Amino acid sequence: MPHRSAADLEEERRLILAAQRDRAAFAPLYERYVDQIHGYIYTLTKDRELADDVTAATFAKALEELPRFEWRGVPYSAWLYRVAGNALAREKRKPAWAELAVDLPDGSPDLADVAATSERAATVRAAVAALPDDQRQVVLLRFGGELRNKEIAAIMNRSEGAVKLLTFRALTALRRRLGAPLPAERAALQAGGK
Amino acid sequence: MTVDAELLDEAIDDGATARADLRELADLAAEVGTALAGWRLSTAERAVLYERALALSRRSRMAVLRRLGWKAPALVGGGLVTAGAVTAIAIAVARGRQQHSQPPLPA
């Protein structure tokens, strides 16, 4: 899976500095991350209106905090995901991360999904949305946000080991949910059938 | 399971694993990444959300300014009163010292 290269991070640092000098220069940062943040919130909530609200609130907060933002060599998105999680928690009037109420999808992608991407991609996203909260967070941050384990651990207030374990469990669950049995399970099935 | 999680983590990052089950999970991870990256707002939707973010940010700054504006007269008034009191005390102390330190009148 790709992570940000040093060149990417340097470009991002320059974008942030430019935006700190002139708020009008914030637009490239917004363009870079708005889809990720919106997709993240939508996958968490399956609520388009709420995803819009939280995304707007997240970038409003980003604009407000811009003068005080300190570059630490970590993707800007790591900070945005944290703000988005907190904004969502505020919207839901519940503590961050742990108790996000989610309407689990029935497995069939909704019309917006189908229109936006292929049916398979929508099915994968629906399967991600149906994961338990902490597994879903990890999957969205790692594979949607392309963040490193260390960055995810900081956002979720967990250890890196816990993040790796959650990733393993999430992918195992997704593999089952998406239909194809694991080779080990396939072997067990074949052995049982003999 | 912890060992498997470590091995999977390496397989996801560099694709190197001899185990077929972990290879499948790593491939699935790549597919999930592609599916999540496929989430795209339209240009119009992006523009609308950006305007909303700007409006929220403006509103928030105005609220801060209003709060400061409301507090400013009280802060300035309080500051003036304090400065006046400090000055008066300093003058009184200085006068007192002058009176006590005057040399005795010549006989």
HADDOCK unambig.tbl for C-alpha pairs under 7 A between the chains (distance, minus, plus):
assign (segid A and resid 1 and name CA) (segid B and resid 12 and name CA) 5.87 0.50 0.50
assign (segid A and resid 1 and name CA) (segid B and resid 13 and name CA) 5.25 0.50 0.50
assign (segid A and resid 1 and name CA) (segid B and resid 30 and name CA) 6.53 0.50 0.50
assign (segid A and resid 35 and name CA) (segid B and resid 39 and name CA) 6.35 0.50 0.50
assign (segid A and resid 35 and name CA) (segid B and resid 40 and name CA) 5.54 0.50 0.50
assign (segid A and resid 35 and name CA) (segid B and resid 41 and name CA) 6.14 0.50 0.50
assign (segid A and resid 39 and name CA) (segid B and resid 39 and name CA) 5.82 0.50 0.50
assign (segid A and resid 52 and name CA) (segid B and resid 49 and name CA) 6.90 0.50 0.50
assign (segid A and resid 56 and name CA) (segid B and resid 49 and name CA) 5.51 0.50 0.50
assign (segid A and resid 56 and name CA) (segid B and resid 50 and name CA) 6.77 0.50 0.50
assign (segid A and resid 56 and name CA) (segid B and resid 52 and name CA) 5.81 0.50 0.50
assign (segid A and resid 56 and name CA) (segid B and resid 53 and name CA) 4.52 0.50 0.50
assign (segid A and resid 57 and name CA) (segid B and resid 53 and name CA) 6.07 0.50 0.50
assign (segid A and resid 59 and name CA) (segid B and resid 53 and name CA) 5.60 0.50 0.50
assign (segid A and resid 60 and name CA) (segid B and resid 53 and name CA) 4.38 0.50 0.50
assign (segid A and resid 60 and name CA) (segid B and resid 54 and name CA) 6.07 0.50 0.50
assign (segid A and resid 60 and name CA) (segid B and resid 56 and name CA) 5.77 0.50 0.50
assign (segid A and resid 60 and name CA) (segid B and resid 57 and name CA) 4.75 0.50 0.50
assign (segid A and resid 61 and name CA) (segid B and resid 57 and name CA) 6.84 0.50 0.50
assign (segid A and resid 63 and name CA) (segid B and resid 57 and name CA) 6.61 0.50 0.50
assign (segid A and resid 64 and name CA) (segid B and resid 57 and name CA) 6.19 0.50 0.50
assign (segid A and resid 117 and name CA) (segid B and resid 38 and name CA) 6.42 0.50 0.50
assign (segid A and resid 121 and name CA) (segid B and resid 35 and name CA) 4.53 0.50 0.50
assign (segid A and resid 124 and name CA) (segid B and resid 32 and name CA) 6.40 0.50 0.50
assign (segid A and resid 124 and name CA) (segid B and resid 35 and name CA) 6.52 0.50 0.50
assign (segid A and resid 125 and name CA) (segid B and resid 35 and name CA) 6.53 0.50 0.50
assign (segid A and resid 125 and name CA) (segid B and resid 36 and name CA) 6.59 0.50 0.50
assign (segid A and resid 143 and name CA) (segid B and resid 29 and name CA) 6.98 0.50 0.50
assign (segid A and resid 143 and name CA) (segid B and resid 32 and name CA) 6.59 0.50 0.50
assign (segid A and resid 143 and name CA) (segid B and resid 33 and name CA) 4.48 0.50 0.50
assign (segid A and resid 144 and name CA) (segid B and resid 33 and name CA) 5.55 0.50 0.50
assign (segid A and resid 144 and name CA) (segid B and resid 36 and name CA) 5.24 0.50 0.50
assign (segid A and resid 144 and name CA) (segid B and resid 37 and name CA) 6.11 0.50 0.50
assign (segid A and resid 164 and name CA) (segid B and resid 5 and name CA) 5.65 0.50 0.50
assign (segid A and resid 164 and name CA) (segid B and resid 6 and name CA) 6.63 0.50 0.50
assign (segid A and resid 164 and name CA) (segid B and resid 9 and name CA) 6.45 0.50 0.50
assign (segid A and resid 165 and name CA) (segid B and resid 2 and name CA) 6.42 0.50 0.50
assign (segid A and resid 165 and name CA) (segid B and resid 5 and name CA) 5.30 0.50 0.50
assign (segid A and resid 168 and name CA) (segid B and resid 5 and name CA) 5.26 0.50 0.50
assign (segid A and resid 168 and name CA) (segid B and resid 8 and name CA) 6.87 0.50 0.50
assign (segid A and resid 171 and name CA) (segid B and resid 25 and name CA) 6.11 0.50 0.50
assign (segid A and resid 171 and name CA) (segid B and resid 29 and name CA) 6.90 0.50 0.50
assign (segid A and resid 172 and name CA) (segid B and resid 25 and name CA) 6.96 0.50 0.50
assign (segid A and resid 182 and name CA) (segid B and resid 21 and name CA) 6.15 0.50 0.50
assign (segid A and resid 183 and name CA) (segid B and resid 21 and name CA) 5.65 0.50 0.50
assign (segid A and resid 184 and name CA) (segid B and resid 21 and name CA) 6.86 0.50 0.50
